[in-house]
Amino acid sequence: MKKNCLLLLGCLLLCGIIARAGESDRFIQSLKSSNATAFQANGAKAPAYIKVIRKWNGDLCEVRVVNTGSSPVRLKEVVIGEVGKVLPSSTPFYAEGFQMLSQNAGTLAKPESLGNYTDAGHYKIPQPDGYLAVYNLLRLYPAGDAQVLVGYTSSNRFVGKFYLSADTIKVVMDLENLELAPGKEFKLEELMLLSGKDGNNLLDRFADRIHHFHPRLEFKQPPTGWCSWYCFGPRVTAQNIYDNLDYIKTNIPALKYIQIDDGYQPHMGDWLEMGNSFGGNIQQVLHSIRDKGFEPAIWVAPFICDSNSTIFKEHKDWLVKDATGKPLRSDEVTFGGWRWKPWYVLDGTNPAVQQHFQQLFRTMRDDWGVTYFKLDANFWGAIHGGYFYDKNATRVEAYRRGMAAILKGTKDAFILGCNHPLWPSLGLIHGSRSSMDIKRNWSVFERSGRENLYRSWQNGRLWWNDPDCLVLTGDMPDNEFNFHAALLYATGGMMLSGDDLTKISPERLNILRKAVPPTAQAVAFDNTNFEVGKVTTAAGKYIVLLNWQSSPQKLQVKPDKPCEVINYWTGKSLGKYTGSFSIEMKGHDGMVLLLK
């Protein structure tokens, strides 16, 4: 009787502790104590002999799925844990997407897509009815409580994701209907679960653990340069490159990498051939870049080809297949591509494709002299809904094997991932595009700006962020160009010009000159309003001010000590201050202040 009373008292005390705990603590306790469930390819629960084994070691969770029976089972996914009716539906969150162009924020009840190209909508990645599927990293901000970070610290084989609804969060691993044989096991990706008031500290710990599985590809400083796409698009010519190269050499030689973007090739997939419209020998242009003291850079989309390409016509056996064994048309399962579509996909699990990748990039690196590769359309290398040469490989493995082969060919060159599967690229790229394509209009400045700032924590931790090009020519008011320049400067990441610089004004050229080199450190903003942020570099202390509103507003600046305030772009002094002060900002305006 006494023993039962003590047990009852213990249960009551535990219930009392849980009831008094904050929402963050209750979320963590609920997740750790919830059951894990495996599901078969047909959606039914897996038989009892399929065991999901979770091992918590503090903040880290190791997960294995073991077949203890005598029959093989195809598994769709594993729900590692589930939390229901703990956090209010009004809880704000931020979550990553599977591919680079997808990000989500808002609240659990009213999620918002930060970009235009969602995983489920644009890329047609399946998600369950009634839930939003997000990937890789989930940050929760319960009102008045500690932040919660739930994230996958590895991405070697399986896709880690979360299913969100107004009252439920599921932590899920996609097993892609792979067969688990008797006596065998799947080791899943590691999960990390953190909470605390200091979000930067949580991200530091998270990034450090990612490095345990995926050491960062080191590159000393974020690159600077010039890109042909946003001034010439696919109609770029050799003469366009020569004209801007001469201008850059004379006026702004700090733009080190001269990047020829999409348009030089005759078809997607035929990267060593030259399109008729380019009007020059691509190798000769690249060698001219080197001869004038700059670094040759080029755009390549290695995982795709179009139906008119030599690759497609001569090597159909290299391509990801559909259920009938024919080359998979990408538009049957996802976005079909933006030029010469539908695209077909080179299979990274095929040894012949791996050899092709090595030879292709070795030729571009050694013979063409390219030292910077912008790898675009990398998402297709991890395409869903297809069949690979290696029947036991996942889409993450297909992509990572292909990228490993590419890295062997590129050697010491800088690798930028663009339109890539984000977490599967960990440890395989030096730079990562962090927003949608830039366009010369306010709505894109605003939308891509938020995408970049939500991801600014990755800069210098996982890779160098590429916020896309700084564009300073066009029919837009000065204040909006100032906003765009200040925001890109705040990312601390790569800085490439996207203008035909032969047409830039002296005033805008001065801004471009001041924007390079980048700080290599992201500005720390007070909150996700992203209005006032600070960064300290070897050159001094800087304040970035951003007015997202269309109407004027005053923004408060609180320097640590008395200082003179300089407009960084113009060099003009705004006065000396001994305490906090306010700056009157136009609508859609931005400023970078140097504190002396």
Secondary structure, DSSP 8 states (H G I E B T S, - for coil): -HHHHHHHHHHHHHHHHHHHS-HHHHHHHHHHHS--EEEETTSSB--TTEEEEEEEETTEEEEEEEE-SSS-EEEEEEEEEEEESSS-TT-BEEEE-SBTT-EEEEBSSSEEESSS--TTTTS-----TT-EEEEEEEEE--TTS-EEEEEES--SSSEEEEEE-SSEEEEEEEEEEEEE-TT-EEE---EEEEEES-HHHHHHHHHHHHHHHS-----SS--EEEESHHHHGGG--HHHHHHHHHHHHHH-TT--EEEE-TTSSSSTT-TTS--GGG-S-HHHHHHHHHHTT-EEEEEE-TTEE-TTSHHHHH-GGGB-B-TTSSB--GGGTS---SSS-S-EEB-TTSHHHHHHHHHHHHIIIIIS---EEEE--GGGGG-SS-B-SSTT--HHHHHHHHHHHHHHHHTTSEEEE-S-BTGGGTTT-SEEE-SS---SSHHHHHHHHHHHHHTGGGBTTTBEEE---B---SSS-HHHHHHHHHHHHHH-S-EEE-S-GGG--HHHHHHHHHH-S--SS--EESSTT--EEEEEETTEEEEEEEE-SSS-EEEEE--SS-EEEEETTT--EEEEESS-EEEEE-TTEEEEEEE-
